[in-house]
Every structure is written in structure tokens, then in C-alpha cells.
């Protein structure tokens, strides 16, 4: 019918799962908090745990984790309602559905219950796409970035691309093929704390200026620790507990060069970068927040 012929786009934003974790009262007893193990905290974590999480008891941590999962259950139900509406109106077969989040979340890993850092739980983002007959079923283990989504969607839908393109189309994966060139690393940043992160299949590198008094409510007992670099070998240390930066200076340099390359190929103020900065000084120049 006419409903199926007319193009439409719908952006559906859910607050959940986000603290303070809202969900219907009848869901409150669905998960037993005691079923959730509390992630262990590593020996190097003390200085980076935000003060507001320092005094949580194991039971309080389990309560937060259970509330998060309850919130996810509520979200899942509401996503299902949206998909049911597509089916009801005969649009299921002819609609590309994309489920994505803006960030990951820590549930006690490294003593944290938020996302304002570069540890993998905070950087790892769900991405699911469905388009019956057009997208194969399967899971992709390669590295991808948020910036890949715009080009993927314009490519799949056959519409004009955006004037600025920093990402790559994921369409080959969705059609069961390998792309000509898979990503060999991902890059992310958290400017409120003047930090950036690069991860490849083996290593994660975290670089921070340590000069900014953060104002996001997650202060530590070392508000301005000074410049720091952390390097984790993800094959041997999946939980990111042991900083090996001092032992692997060549790897650190390689990954910091990658960080700087990403800034210099994407940052709107690249033409203003001062001359004769060291690698770390240049990174710090790009990491300064530009908003008011």
C-alpha cells in the first residue's frame, strides 16, 4: 500500500540504560543482585577511581549492576514494540533498522560505574543492523568506528554521501564479504579529561595531559596528575590491569603517532597547529576542549 511506497526515516532515542536507571516498578525484582559478581579492581587502579565510587560496598555495587540490567530489559521491551509496529504496518521487509549506542559503560570494572574513560567497557559500543533480504545474518569481529555509520547508511540506501567523510562503508561486511581494507585500529577521545585512546588487535594506548581539572563529577584524589601514557597488551591482559608503557617505548611511539595522524587528518583547526611541538605537546594541543 501507500505506507510501503513512501520513504520515511525515524530516529528513536531511548534514555535507557543510563543512570539513574528508570524502569517500571513491576520489573524491580526481576534480577537478584546477589547473582552478579563484582568485578575485581586491579593493583594500579587506586589513583584513577573517581571519589564518588570509592566507598561503595560490594552489595551496593551489585545493586547498581542489577538496576542496569533491569533497565536494559525495559529498553529491550520498547525496541520490540517499535519493531512490532513496523511489522503491523507491513514495513518490516523494506526498512533498514540500525541499533547503536553513543558509548559503552563500566559496571564496576576498574572500580567505575560510568563511561568517562578509555577502558574497553566504556569504548565498546553495540551496533546491530537488520534489513531482511539485504543484510546477511552474522557477527563481525573486526574493528569499526562510529564514523563508519554515515557512509555505511548512504551506501546501503543509495543516497548522496556527506561532504565530509572520515569513515568507511561497512557494506561489504553486511553482504558477507571482506572490505578491501579492514580497520587496523580505532581512535577515540574524551576531551573533558584531555584524554585520547588508540586500540588495535593487540594493544590499547591511553594518553592524557593530566593538566585539566575535570568538571564532570568524576574527580579522583589526583585531579591533575600530569602527563601520562598507559599501554596494555590486550592478548595477555584483557582486563587492562598492567601498564607496560615503560617497557614498550617503540609501541607507545607508534600508537601515539597514530593518534596524532588521526587528529591531523580530521581536526577542524589543524591549520593552526603551532610549529615545533613535540609529539606529546601536539597531542595536548589537540586535546584541549574547544567549547565554552
Residue, then its C-alpha position, 0 to 999 in steps of 0.5 A: x500500500x501507500x505506507x510501503x511506497x513512501x520513504x520515511x526515516x525515524x530516529x528513536x532515542x531511548x534514555x535507557x540504560x543510563x543512570x539513574x536507571x528508570x524502569x517500571x516498578x513491576x520489573x524491580x525484582x526481576x534480577x537478584x543482585x546477589x547473582x552478579x559478581x563484582x568485578x575485581x579492581x586491579x593493583x594500579x587502579x587506586x589513583x584513577x577511581x573517581x571519589x564518588x565510587x570509592x566507598x561503595x560496598x560490594x552489595x551496593x555495587x551489585x545493586x547498581x549492576x542489577x538496576x542496569x540490567x533491569x533497565x536494559x530489559x525495559x529498553x529491550x521491551x520498547x525496541x520490540x514494540x517499535x519493531x512490532x509496529x513496523x511489522x503491523x504496518x507491513x514495513x518490516x521487509x523494506x526498512x533498514x533498522x540500525x541499533x547503536x549506542x553513543x558509548x559503552x559503560x563500566x559496571x564496576x570494572x576498574x572500580x567505575x560505574x560510568x563511561x568517562x574513560x578509555x577502558x574497553x567497557x566504556x569504548x565498546x559500543x553495540x551496533x546491530x543492523x537488520x534489513x531482511x533480504x539485504x543484510x546477511x545474518x552474522x557477527x563481525x569481529x573486526x574493528x569499526x568506528x562510529x564514523x563508519x555509520x554515515x557512509x555505511x547508511x548512504x551506501x546501503x540506501x543509495x543516497x548522496x554521501x556527506x561532504x565530509x567523510x572520515x569513515x568507511x562503508x561497512x557494506x561489504x561486511x553486511x553482504x558477507x564479504x571482506x572490505x578491501x581494507x579492514x580497520x587496523x585500529x580505532x581512535x577515540x577521545x574524551x576531551x573533558x579529561x584531555x584524554x585520547x585512546x588508540x586500540x588495535x588487535x593487540x594493544x590499547x594506548x591511553x594518553x592524557x595531559x593530566x593538566x585539566x581539572x575535570x568538571x564532570x563529577x568524576x574527580x579522583x584524589x589526583x585531579x591533575x596528575x600530569x602527563x601520562x601514557x598507559x599501554x596494555x597488551x590486550x592478548x595477555x591482559x584483557x582486563x587492562x590491569x598492567x601498564x607496560x608503557x615503560x617497557x614498550x617505548x617503540x609501541x607507545x611511539x607508534x600508537x601515539x603517532x597514530x593518534x596524532x595522524x588521526x587528529x591531523x587528518x580530521x581536526x577542524x583547526x589543524x591549520x593552526x597547529x603551532x610549529x615545533x611541538x613535540x609529539x606529546x605537546x601536539x597531542x595536548x594541543x589537540x586535546x584541549x576542549x574547544x567549547x565554552 
